[in-house]
């Protein structure tokens, strides 16, 4: 699919000139550098979601293999409260 959409960005003229020279020395254009950056952001987002899915799948398999029961809401609340208390105690010691 051809690139037909336009994104406008306001920058200082001197910054644009410096960037244009920089990318020319690298054998590319400022427009191509921006396109490359935007595509890398999309790739990173897609990869992050895939990574989270793999982590969740792995955790689920480990939980099933452990044979332990699922934690109750009370178990989770108790864990969070204990973690908060520890964090506060650690913060007081650090002062």
NORZIWO-V378277 format. One line per field, one symbol per residue. ss: DSSP state (@ for helix, = for strand, . for the rest). psi: psi as a letter, one per 40 degrees, with the letter a starting at -180 (. if undefined). burial: # if it has 16 or more other C-alpha atoms within 10 Angstrom, else .. A space follows every 10 residues. Layout:
BEGIN
ss->???
psi->???
burial->???
END
This chain:
BEGIN
ss->.......... ..@@@@@@@@ @@@@@....@ @@@@@@@@@@ @@@@@@@@@@ @@@@@@@@@@ @@@@@@.... ..@@@@@@@@ @@@@@@@@@@ @@@@.
psi->hiheihhhhh iidddddddd dddddefaid dddddddddd dddddddddd dddddddddd ddddddeiii iidddddddd dddddddddd dddd.
burial->.......... .........# ........## .......... .......... .......... .......... .......... .......... .....
END
